[in-house]
Amino acid sequence: MNATKNSKKRDAVRAFIMNSSTHPTADEIYSHVKTEFPKVSLGTVYRNLNQLEEAGEIKRLSFTDGPDHYDRDTSIHYHYICRKCGRIYDMPSGVKEAIVNAVKSGAPGTVESHDLVFYGVCSECLKKPEIKDKV
């Protein structure tokens, strides 16, 4: 019976990530899952996140400033982080292709892995008057 509970909770964690248009944190996932399973613990959410990541169903995004985020897209792709609101955006695939091709042509050997994150101020934040004056 316990495995069924964990499976249902894991399904809820997975469903939230897969239906999210953002890159949620464990706390955001926990808050959502708690509405369906009021007695769920944050540890259970982390355990299920780890299992989903190990199974290759989701990707953990670790940045130097702040909590880990989780991504439903496990393919190699780049991210843009707004330094004002903190939102994480997926970069268009064309950006990846251009950069990979440039690196392949200039690398002194093979490239086995890489990570790339862009930082800036997103278009929504740029529309805010208090931001415009500072940028």
VENPEZI-V454177 format. One record per backbone hydrogen bond with DSSP energy under -1.0 kcal/mol. NH is the residue of the N-H (numbers start at 1). CO is the residue of the C=O. Records with the same first field share a line. If there is no record, write none. Layout:
BEGIN
NH->CO ; CO
END
This chain:
BEGIN
5->1
6->2
7->3
8->4
9->5
10->6
11->7
12->8
13->9
14->10
15->11
16->12
17->13
18->14
19->15
20->17
29->25
30->26
31->27
32->28
33->29
34->30
35->32
37->33
40->37
45->41
46->42
47->43
48->44
49->45
50->46
51->47
52->48
53->49
54->50
55->51
56->53
57->52
59->71
61->69
69->61
70->24
71->59
79->116
80->89
81->118
82->87
83->120
86->82
89->80
91->78
95->92
97->93
98->94
99->95
100->96
101->97
102->98
103->99
104->100
105->101
106->102
107->103
118->79
120->81
126->122
127->123
128->125
131->128
132->128
133->129
134->131
135->131
END
